[in-house]
Amino acid sequence: MANKKRPIPRVIAGIILVIELALSLFQHTVRLWDMPCQI
């Protein structure tokens, strides 16, 4: 049972990165939907 070195910080950093990417993509799509005339 050598589970003392679990990469928990890496997992948390990966989840935060995925959430930030999803939020930026969501804001991009919202901007495109709000301003369809400027495309």
Kinemage of the C-alpha trace (Angstrom):
@kinemage 1
@onewidth
@group {chain A} dominant
@subgroup {mainchain}
@vectorlist {calphas} color= white
{ca met a 1} P 0.000 0.000 0.000
{ca ala a 2} L 2.406 2.662 -1.234
{ca asn a 3} L -0.191 5.305 -2.027
{ca lys a 4} L 1.657 8.113 -0.277
{ca lys a 5} L 2.728 9.819 -3.518
{ca arg a 6} L -0.543 10.359 -5.344
{ca pro a 7} L -0.485 13.107 -8.011
{ca ile a 8} L -3.422 15.014 -6.540
{ca pro a 9} L -2.051 18.531 -7.332
{ca arg a 10} L -1.553 17.521 -10.972
{ca val a 11} L -5.142 16.294 -11.187
{ca ile a 12} L -6.447 19.512 -9.608
{ca ala a 13} L -4.325 21.628 -11.974
{ca gly a 14} L -5.624 19.637 -14.958
{ca ile a 15} L -9.234 20.094 -13.867
{ca ile a 16} L -8.700 23.839 -13.383
{ca leu a 17} L -7.090 24.071 -16.837
{ca val a 18} L -10.019 22.240 -18.447
{ca ile a 19} L -12.526 24.489 -16.639
{ca glu a 20} L -10.673 27.641 -17.770
{ca leu a 21} L -10.593 26.393 -21.368
{ca ala a 22} L -14.313 25.572 -21.259
{ca leu a 23} L -15.146 29.012 -19.812
{ca ser a 24} L -13.085 30.834 -22.455
{ca leu a 25} L -14.717 28.787 -25.223
{ca phe a 26} L -18.166 29.459 -23.739
{ca gln a 27} L -17.479 33.213 -23.640
{ca his a 28} L -16.295 33.036 -27.262
{ca thr a 29} L -19.488 31.326 -28.414
{ca val a 30} L -21.624 33.769 -26.397
{ca arg a 31} L -19.870 36.700 -28.066
{ca leu a 32} L -20.449 35.154 -31.494
{ca trp a 33} L -24.134 34.593 -30.702
{ca asp a 34} L -24.559 38.125 -29.281
{ca met a 35} L -22.873 39.880 -32.211
{ca pro a 36} L -23.691 38.002 -35.424
{ca cys a 37} L -23.376 41.153 -37.543
{ca gln a 38} L -19.659 41.668 -36.836
{ca ile a 39} L -18.569 38.274 -38.178
